[in-house]
Amino acid sequence: MTDTDDKKNRARLSSSAREAMLERRLLAGSPPEALPELPGARESAASLGEAPRDLRHLLWCSIGGDESRDLSQLSVAETLPGGAAKILIAIADVDALVNQHTSLNPGADRLAIVIEMVFAGDGALQSSDLYGAQVRSQAKLAYNSVGGWLEGNGPMPPEIGTVSGLSANLRLQDRVALRVKTLRHQRGALDPKMCEPRPVYAGDEPKDLGVENRSRAKDIIEDFMLAASRVAARCLAANKVSSLRRAVRACQLLRC
């Protein structure tokens, strides 16, 4: 994508978001009386917490949909003694650089919120931490190709082979995610089989609606993000920080 295409897409998204807010009678801009308070709010936010850790040396990578362009999360694993493993999930720190680029693109230094989790050999969470860090993605990967490779149904994606150690790291992530999922199901978690729609594009224009297939690559991200969400929720509660939550009271399962 060229810079011109990127600017056009951003302008299109901004216009669509504004129209959607106006249709729902929401304020689509900052009220004039709030603007003088903005510099003070930025200074206050910048003074909170410790300085970001430098984790750019780790084998970070993103795994997402084939058409994904705005990359918001990265993952990496580390083997620990006794069969344990450390999993780190990096979430783009959009709040820190709201007016600048925050997508976690390969080779780009970015600020992120990192959720660090240590899992025992059986998938049980032993410890966790949450902090700010500088990260740098080593590769942009896709669910379908990585899933086929992990399941033995396809070749290794070329992006993996260009980064030393990434292949072994992804296999470690796969093993840990499977342990975490197995333990969660043993404790009573449900695994609903749902159709997940996926838009099919011709260039930049949506032309059809397909179905996103399940894969072990997708399971890696979903299982780690579930665990990371619980860590973040406990951190907010322990520090008595108010937060917005989405409560799903009822849902309809679609069968393919």
Buried (B, 14 or more C-beta within 10 A) or exposed (E): EEEEEEEEBEEEEEEEEEEEEEEEEEEEEEEEEEEEEEEEEEEEEEEEEEEBEEBBEBBBBBBBEEEBEEBBBBBBBBEBEEEBBBBBBBBBBBEBEEEEEBBBBBEEEBBBBBBBBBBBEEBEBEEBEBBBBBBBBBBBBBBBBBBBBBEEEEEBBEBBEEBEEBBEBBEBBBBBBBBBBEBBEEEEEEEEEBEEEBEEEEEEEEEEEEEBEBBBBBBBBEBBBEBBEBBBEEBBEEEEEEEEEEEEEEEEEEEE
